[in-house]
Amino acid sequence: MGKKDAPDNVVSSIGDAVVRESDVKLLDGPHWLSDRIIGFYFEHLHQQIHEGSEKICFIRYIPQHDNRT
């Protein structure tokens, strides 16, 4: 299997948010954060830090699939 064919394994998940190996590699920089990393962090804040808080609201970003070739 070549690098492009290698599986992108799940490293961690919280709720519906999933972080894959390719997302973790982005953290070595200098790269932009992926939507999955940002979504995972927001899910972490929502579930682990601010659960039950009436003072903060997290709005989930759901990326649209691009069907262009």
N, C-alpha and C positions, 0 to 999 in steps of 0.2 A: 504494500500500500504506500502511495506517495503522501506527501504532506497534505495535499488538498483532499485526499480520500480519508484522512485520519478522522476518527470520530471526535466530535466536540462534546465531551462528557460534561454532565451536570456536576458542579462543585458544591453548590448549596442552593437551598430554596426556602422561602418564607411565604406562606400563603400561595398566591399565584405567581409570585416573582421567582425567577430562576436565574442563576448565574452559571455560566459555562466556562470551561477552561480558556476559551478565546477571550472572554471578557476579563478574566484575571490577568492574562498576558498584557492587556492594554494598560493595566495599572503600573507596569514597569516604565511607561512613558517613553518619549514625550508624545502622547496620543490624547485625543478627545475621549471623554467617557462615553460609553455606549448607553443607549436607552435602557438596556437591561441592568447595568450597574446602578444607574440613577433610580430606576424603579425598585430595585432590590433594597437600596438604602432607604427610600421613602417607606417601603413596606416594613422594614426593620424599625424605623422611627414610629410608625403607626402602631405596630403590634407590640413592640418591646419597650418603647420609651413613653409613648403618649396614649397608651390604651385606656379608654374610658374618659379621656380628657374632653371637656366641652369647650375648651379654649382654642383648639387647633383642629383644622380640617385638611386632610390630604385628598387631592384630586388626582386620580389615576390617569396617566397618559396611556392610551392604547394605540400603538402605531398601526397605520394602515398598510396593508400589503401593496407593493408596487408591482403591477403586472406587466410593466414594460420589459422588453427584451434587450 
